[in-house]
Amino acid sequence: MKIKFIGTADSAGIPVHNCDCKVCTYYRDKNKKNLSTCAYIKINNEYILIDAGIDNISNKFDGKKLNAIFLTHFHADHCLGLLRLRHSKDKINCFHPKDDLGFSDLFKHKHSISYKEVDILEKIVINGISFTSIPLIHSKNTFGYLIEYKNKKLAYLTDCAGIQKKYLDFLKEKHLDLVFIDACYDERKSTGNHLNYIQASNILDTLKVKAGYLIHISHKTQEYILENNIKLKYPYIKENSEFLIIKE
């Protein structure tokens, strides 16, 4: 079982259209790109998506078996890919937090996708992997997911401006092996719909994680880190980062 990130950027991605900051210029010069935060779990040649904000995600997984999708929320950068993926020949279950509006006309024209609303702390098991929904503080109803497989436990926590203490305590009791957490902002911004890297690092400290990583970075945050030679306690992960959870 492994988890791989297709993208780890914020909704703007990197490079940002026509932005000439150092980070965007570097990415453009190197013909690189970091897409919106989105990941997948691979087990036995089958796949589980965690968010689907990449426009061409249906092409990326063409010819591959998608066992399920777990959406954190219905902002465009986390579900845009469903607009095309819903035309799949396969039936796909999409688990998500309560949201009466959803995104665009996904609920009106579901096609091949079955939307399944998940309750707080509800556990869903797919191919022996359990996903437990963790409420996150954000501008839209949002879940992170505690993911458990055999003796390994990890948490995917984006988008996030904070986590209520009772849910932090719940996660702390799990003795997490690996945590990925939203740290979109740098230290110049301490309020909003996301965490900055100091706030996110404090949460990782509270959880006493064995390994913690920051995600959902913006180009402005990345440039600030580079220009000020910031030494982070926990690293941001780059696009296409892959983590082997269990070697089968």
N, C-alpha and C positions, 0 to 999 in steps of 0.2 A: 504494500500500500504506500502510495506517495501522494503528496499534495504539491501542485505546481501553480504558480501565479502567472497568468497571461499578462496582467498589468498590475501595477502597484501605485499608480498616480491618482490625482484627484480628477474631478469631472472634466477639467480642461485638457488633461493629458499633457505629454511633453514630446515634441515641442508644441508650444501654443501658437496658434495661427498668427503669423507675422510678428511674433515677439522676438526681439533681438537681445534678450538678456543672455548672460554667459552660458546658462544651462541649456536654453533652447537652441542657441547657436551651436553649442557643442553637439547636441543630439542631431541637429540638422546636418552639420558638417560630417558626422560619422554615419549618417543615414540610419540613425537609430530612432526608436520611438518607445515611449512608455504609455500604455493605454490605461484606461480607467481600471480601478481595482477590481479584479475578477480572478477566480481560481477554480481549479478542479481537483478532484480526488480520483486517482486511477487505482483500480483493484481488479485483478484477473481480466485485463483487457476490456473492462467496462468503466464507465465514467459517471461521476456525479459532479454537476456544476454547483459552485457557490457563487451566486450572482451571475448575471448574463448581460452585462452592459456593453459588450463589444458588438458593434453593428454586424460584423460578418462572422459571428460565432457559429452560425449554422454551417458556414463553409469550413471553419476550423475543425468541426467535429463531424463533417460529412463522412459517412462510412463507418462511424464509430457508434457504439451503443451507449446512449444516455439513459442511465437508470433513474435519475431524478434531478431536479433543480431545487436548490435551497436559496431563496431570495432573502436578503437582509431587509430590503424595502423597495418601494416602487418609484424611486427617483430614476430619471432617465439613464444615468451613468451606471446603473445596476440592473436595468431590465430592458434596455433598448434592443438588445439582440433577440428578444422574444418576438418582436414584430415579424421577423423572418422565420425564426425557428418554429413558430406555431404552424407553419405549413409543412412540417415534417410528415413523412409517411408514417412514422412511428408515433404511438401514443406516449406522452411524457407527463409525469406528475410534477407539478411545481408547488412547493411548500412555501408559505409566506405568512407574515403577520397580518392582522386585520387591517384592511384598507378598503373603504367603500368605493373610492374613486379609482384606485389602481393607477395605471398609466395608459394614456391614449385610449384605444378601443380594445385593449387586450381582453377585458372581461366580456365585452359585447361580441367579439369575434374570436372565440377561443380556439377554434379549429382542433388541432391535435393535442393541445395542452389542457390538462385538467388542473385547475387551481384549487389548492387545498389549504384553507386557513388553519393556522397553527395557534394553539393557546400558549400562554406564558409557561415556561418550564415543561412544555410537552415534549416527550421523547418519541422520535420517529426512527425506526430501524430499517436500513437499506443494506442488503448484502452483508449483514453482520456488523455494520457500522451504525452507531447510534448518534443522532443529532438532537440536542436539547436546546430549545430556544431560550435566549437570554435577552431580556428587554434592555435596550440602550437608549440613552437620552439623545434625541436628534430632532430635526424640524418636521419629520414625518415618522409615523409609527414604524419602529425599526427593531429588528432582532439581530443579535450576534448568535453564534452557535457553538456550544460545547460539543466536541466531536470525540467519541470514544471508540476504540477498536482494540480488542484483546487487552493488553496491559498498558496501552498508550492513551494519553488524554491531551487534547489540544483545544484551543479556543480561537475563533475567528471573530474579531470585534470591530467591525466597521459598518456604517459611519457612526461616529460616537462623540458626543460632547461631555459624556460622563456616564457612570453606572451607579445606580442606587446601592447603598451599603448592603442591603439584604442579598442582592444578587452578586455583589463582590464577595460576600461571605460564602455564598453558595459555591462560587468558583474556587475560592481559596481552599475550601475543604476537599477539592478534587485533586490537589497536589499536581498541578498541570505540568506536563512535559514541555509544552510549546504554546506560545501565545502570539498572535498577530493582532496588533491594535492600531486604530486610527491615530495618526499624528500629523494631520494635514498642515497645521500652523507651526510657525516658529515662535520664539519667546516674546516677540513684539505683540502678539495677539493672544489674549488669555480668555476671551469670551467669544461665543459664536456657536455654530452647529457642529464644530469639530474640536478635538483636543490639539494642544500644541505638544511638542516633543517632551517638554518637562512634565506636563500633566500626565501624558501617556506613560512616561517612565515611572512616575510615582505610583500609578496603578499597577504596573508590572512589579514594582517593589512590594506593594501591598499583597499581591497574589503570590509572591515568593516563587516565581516561575523558574523552571530549570533553564529555559531559553526563551527570550522575548525578542520580538522584532516589530519595527514600526512600519506602517503602510499608509497609503492614501496621501503621499507627499505631493505638494504643489511645486511648481517651478520656482516660485518666489522663496519658499522655504529652503529648497535645495541650494539656491543661489546664496541665500543668507548664511547657510552653514559653511559653504565654500569660502565666501569672502571674509568671514570672521573666524575661520579655522576652528569651528565648534567641534569639541570632542564629546560625542554622544555616549551615554551610558549603554543604550541599546541601539543597534544599527537599523537604519532603513534598509529594506530589501529592494533589489532592483527587479525590473521586468524579467520574466522567464526564470525566476528563482524557483528551485525545486528542492523539496525536503523528503527524504526517505523516512517514513514513519516506522514501517515494519518490513523487513525483508522476508518474503514468503518462501 
